[in-house]
Amino acid sequence: MSETITIPGFIAKRAAERPGRTALVETGPNGDQRAMTWGEYWQSVRNLAKGLIRLGVQPGDGVALIGNNRRDWVISQMGISAAAAVPAPIYVTNTVEQVAYIVKHCRAKVAICDGAVQLEKYLAALDSGLVELEKIITMDSVSSDREIVSSLAEVIAEGAAEPDAELDRRMAAAQPDDLALLIYTSGTTGVPKGAMCTHRSIHAMATAFLDTYPGIAQFDPFRYVSYLPLCHVAEQIFTNFLGPRMGSEVYFCADLSKIKDHLVAARPHFFFAVPRVWEKFEAALNANLLSATGVKARLTAWARRVELESVKRSIETGKDVDSLQRRLANKLVIEKIKSAIGLDELYAAGSGAAPASLSTLEFFASVGVPIHEGFGMTETTGMATCQPFMRMRVGTVGQALPGVEIRIADDGEILLKGDNMVKGYLHMPEETEALYTDDGWMRTGDLGALDSDGFLAITGRKKDLLITAGGKNVAPAEMENHLQGIPGVGQAVVVGDRQPYLCAILALEEEAVPDLCRAAGVPVVPLADAARDEQIRAFLHDRVETDCNGKVARYQTIKKFEVLPHMLSVEGGELTPTMKVKRNVINEKYKAIIDSMYSGRPSRPAEARPSA
């Protein structure tokens, strides 16, 4: 097997070809940018790998890894991989018990973290007897009197003094179907499962993406901002699966609240975000645009209308619209907006993990940032479909990636085949068997339909299906997507299993409350007041009727809704770390509110946050 099928092998290749070119960039505490070259990157990876081997790490061993996005994070992952061990990333938001589960499940003897907060989780798990660790490595220099704790710099320095032979042997022995990376599913129900990504599945994923968007190859170097959690497969695609293959410059953003600053500094060529990030970006940008008055406001509105219509015509015809109006709109307005948010050199924007609302898609198209949606899972090593470049089809997640096959089962479930599918779940033979059909197709758990051109539409989740008292099977995703397009509504959860009709819980977006108040014709008030304001509720009722109920079958209509004075969150237990709704938690946590919508009794006051 060629070494360049492994990610460390590609790093070695880039280091040989362009040792002095920038590979990784992070921002220091004083705002200064610190760059690492490909040559330095590869040497750090090699030395860490030798340091891990010195610590007794064997081929196939799991090594836990937790921390925010930074240079040392990817050096750690690649060092583990070069030593033929298996990186097992963990979300920084996980509790001690959740961290301990993954450490124990992947049978890690060595664990790496960034700083004191995550170190304490490892130590608490160790002291409680939940895990059996032999060494904990911290990326930061942390004061600790525990012999088990060493710094990353120390392990790298010790590795530098070790001979190369064993490392070279392990890298040369790598095989395509060797386990290369564990991605633990965040799981809306049950315990996390360690999806086993192989060198083959990672290589297939990266190759398929580049084949779908060949225009990326024009950029040298290709710039990308790494900000989504690196324990999520979506971030792995762009930072680690593609970066070494393309010789990218990767800029790290450890704090999502500072993403705009990083975008402006990096001017990325590709930007990927889950719908929730796009929505927050939209709310902040829209608030700024709406602050304009007079001639500036009218000019901005005109330019956005021209750009949106031009994008729509370009998609419909397959030819870029290059009218005098569009050129003028871009010169006077659109280019300035894109430059202000750091997306003026963007080649393409992407979204996945959940459907983006039509209003969000149209908003970004109107400012010159059309979004390409795709579909994938941890189990597909990231992606299975995506919309072709500037050939989006609204309501779909695009066509199968090269090398991926799609089949719709008799019950509507989407089944997949391809080299990018994972080999199963670590130490879970029953779950692995259930993942695949007898004839080798992977079960996604998603419901969908293919059109005549092979564009896939996601219609819901098998496990999320609501069965009404009238026996109708309803996938809530369609209605939730409509509801989340209503001004001010940040999140929506449809309920009604075994009930005579459907209801919804709406969570207001704090940044969008001023727009919501203006749209409802009331003075701007705080979020909690907006949630219980009768005039705002009347406005929302009207929009539920027009924006949702007017677009679905009668049995899918929302009869009642309640408004929360806060967003659903990971911290509140309602969302997974990947921002997926935990419906079982919602049903339990907001049981009193849900019951009131079916009992005829008024709900508890909106400002009262239900207890867990």
Salt bridges, closest charged atoms under 4 A:
GLU17 OE2 - LYS13 NZ 3.05
GLU17 OE1 - ARG14 NH1 2.53
GLU26 OE2 - ARG34 NH2 3.61
GLU26 OE2 - ARG71 NE 3.99
ASP72 OD2 - ARG70 NH2 3.44
ASP127 OD1 - ARG146 NH2 2.79
GLU132 OE1 - LYS109 NZ 3.60
ASP140 OD1 - ARG70 NH2 2.96
GLU158 OE1 - ARG54 NH1 3.18
GLU162 OE2 - ARG54 NE 3.57
ASP164 OD1 - ARG46 NH2 3.39
ASP164 OD1 - LYS50 NZ 2.71
GLU166 OE2 - ARG169 NH2 2.77
GLU166 OE2 - ARG170 NE 2.82
ASP168 OD1 - ARG46 NH2 3.02
ASP177 OD1 - ARG200 NE 2.76
ASP220 OD1 - ARG18 NH1 3.31
ASP220 OD1 - ARG21 NH2 3.03
GLU279 OE1 - ARG276 NH1 3.43
GLU307 OE2 - ARG326 NH2 2.95
ASP320 OD1 - ARG326 NH1 3.10
ASP322 OD1 - ARG327 NH1 3.26
ASP344 OD1 - ARG267 NH1 2.66
GLU345 OE1 - ARG223 NH2 2.50
GLU362 OE2 - LYS312 NZ 3.25
ASP411 OD2 - LYS462 NZ 2.90
GLU413 OE1 - LYS462 NZ 3.25
ASP439 OD2 - ARG407 NH1 3.25
ASP446 OD2 - ARG461 NH1 3.26
ASP451 OD2 - ARG393 NH1 2.82
ASP453 OD2 - ARG393 NH1 3.00
ASP464 OD2 - ARG583 NE 3.40
GLU478 OE2 - HIS482 NE2 3.96
GLU480 OE1 - ARG583 NH2 2.90
ASP497 OD2 - ARG498 NE 3.87
GLU509 OE1 - ARG276 NH1 2.65
GLU511 OE2 - LYS280 NZ 3.09
ASP515 OD1 - ARG518 NH2 2.70
ASP529 OD1 - ARG532 NH2 2.64
ASP542 OD1 - HIS541 ND1 3.75
ASP547 OD2 - ARG543 NH2 2.93
GLU562 OE1 - ARG537 NH1 3.56
GLU574 OE2 - LYS589 NZ 3.36
GLU574 OE2 - ARG609 NH2 3.48
ASP595 OD2 - LYS591 NZ 2.82
GLU607 OE1 - ARG532 NH1 3.40
